[in-house]
Structures are given as structure tokens and as C-alpha cells.
């Protein structure tokens, strides 16, 4: 059971890393090379916003 969870976690991490890399690399091949070379050093944090508040703007 734990092994399945770890595999799903790693696959989700790699998917998010690839999506993020594609914003900054001109093609998929370069992104894949960089992930293969330096992917182990990456730390990503997923933030879930539970509550968001702010002032209501009253435009004139």
C-alpha cells in the first residue's frame, strides 16, 4: 500500500515539474534533459489556500 502511494506521489511530482519546466524551456527535449540532469535537487511545495480575505473595493 505504501509503495503504491510513493509511486503515485513521484508520478505527480514529475508531472508538475515537467509542466513548470515547459514554461521556461523552448522545447520539451531541453526540459527533459534538464530534469534528468538536475531533477533530484528540486524541491517543490504545494500550497492549498484555505481562506482568502481582502478589502472590498468601492469604486467611484
N, C-alpha and C positions, 0 to 999 in steps of 0.2 A: 504494500500500500504506500509506504513512504517513498519507495523507488519511483512509482508512477507519479507521485506529486512532484518529485525533484525533476523528472523528465519534463513534465508539463511546465514547470517553472522555468527551466532552462530554455525550452522552446519559445515561451512567451517573451523571455528576456531577449533572445536572439531576434525575434520578430520586431520588438520595439527598438532595438539597437539598429537594425537594418533600416527601419523606417526613419529614424533620426539621422542616420548617415546619408541617406538619399537626399536630404535637404541640403547637404553641403558638398557632395561629390557629383561631378557632371555625369557619371555613368555608373551602372550597377557593378561592373567589373572592378573599378577602382575602390568602390565602397567595400566590396567583398575582400579585396586584398588587404585593406587597412584593418578590417575587422579580424581577419585571420592573423595579422601581424600583431596587433595591439589590443585585441578584444578581451583578453584575460585581465587587463589592467583597468577596464572600465567599471565604474560604479554608477548605477542608476538608482534613483529613488522615485517611487510612485507616490504622489500626494493626492489624497482624497479630501476634498473640501466638504466639510460637514455643514458649515453655516457661513454665509456671506452677508455682511451688513454694510450699509453705507448711507450717506445722507441723500434725501430726496431733493432733487434739483427743481427749483421753481423758476422757470424761465419767464422773462417779461415780454 
